[in-house]
Amino acid sequence: MSTHAKRERLLLADLLEAAGPEALTLCDGWKTRDLAAHVVVRERRADAAGGILLGALKNRLERVQAEFAEKPYEELIQLIRTGPPRMSPFGLKQIDEAANTVEFYIHTEDVRRAQPDWSQRELDPVFADVLWSRTEKTARLMGRRAPVGLVLRRPDGQTAVAHKGTPVVTVTGEPGELLLFAAGRQDAARVELDGDKDALARLHTAELGL
C-alpha cells in the first residue's frame, strides 16, 4: 500500500524532472539540481548527511553534496524516484514514513512555490492530519529561534505553541501551510497572522525551522 512518504517522493521527483536542473527553489541559494543532490545525499550517504544537523560535519556534507550535484541530473532524479538502497534504514516503511513524509512535502513545495504560476494544493484530510500531528510534535523545535511568542492555529481551533514569549503572534492556516511557515517558508505560506505590527515584522524575518 502506498504511503504518504512514497507519494510525496514520486511527486517531488516528477516536479524536479519537469522543472529541469536550473530552476529556482525556496531553499536559499539552491536550484533544483542542488535540492535533488541534497535529497539523494541525505538518503544514501550517512557519512555526510549528519552535517545537516551537526556543525562538525557541515564541510563534509557540502563537499559530498557538491559532488553529487555534478552528476547527470537525470541520474539524481532516478535515485530519488527509486528510493534508498536496500540496506538503508530509510528503506523500512515505518522509518520512511516517519522521516520522509514532512521532508518530501516541504521540498515538493520548495519546488512548486518557487515557480510564478503555482497554486495551493488541496490536501486530503488524512494527509492534512498527519502533517498537523508532525507539526505539533516539532513545533517547539522549529520555533525555538522565534523572536516573539508564536502560536500555530488550525481553522478548527486546534493550536500548538511553537515558542513561549510576548508579544504573541498567532498564525492561522491549514496544516500544510502552518508546517511551511514553521519550517522557515514564511513568505510562501498561505496563512493569516494576528499580532502587533512590530512582532509581525520581527517574525517575518526570523530564522525558523530545523
Salt bridges, closest charged atoms under 4 A:
GLU8 OE2 - ARG7 NE 3.70
GLU8 OE2 - ARG121 NH2 2.92
ASP14 OD1 - ARG81 NH2 2.69
GLU17 OE1 - ARG81 NH2 3.39
GLU22 OE1 - LYS31 NZ 3.62
GLU22 OE2 - ARG33 NE 3.91
GLU43 OE2 - ARG9 NH2 2.70
ASP47 OD1 - ARG45 NE 2.83
ASP47 OD2 - ARG60 NH2 2.40
ASP96 OD1 - ARG9 NH2 3.45
GLU103 OE2 - HIS38 NE2 3.13
GLU103 OE2 - ARG42 NE 3.60
GLU103 OE2 - HIS107 NE2 3.02
GLU109 OE1 - ARG112 NH1 2.70
GLU109 OE1 - ARG113 NE 2.68
GLU109 OE2 - ARG121 NH1 3.12
ASP110 OD2 - HIS107 ND1 2.88
ASP110 OD2 - ARG185 NH2 2.74
ASP124 OD2 - ARG7 NH1 3.18
ASP129 OD1 - ARG154 NH1 3.12
GLU177 OE2 - ARG113 NH2 2.68
ASP187 OD1 - HIS204 NE2 2.98
ASP198 OD2 - ARG202 NH1 3.89
GLU207 OE2 - ARG145 NH2 3.96
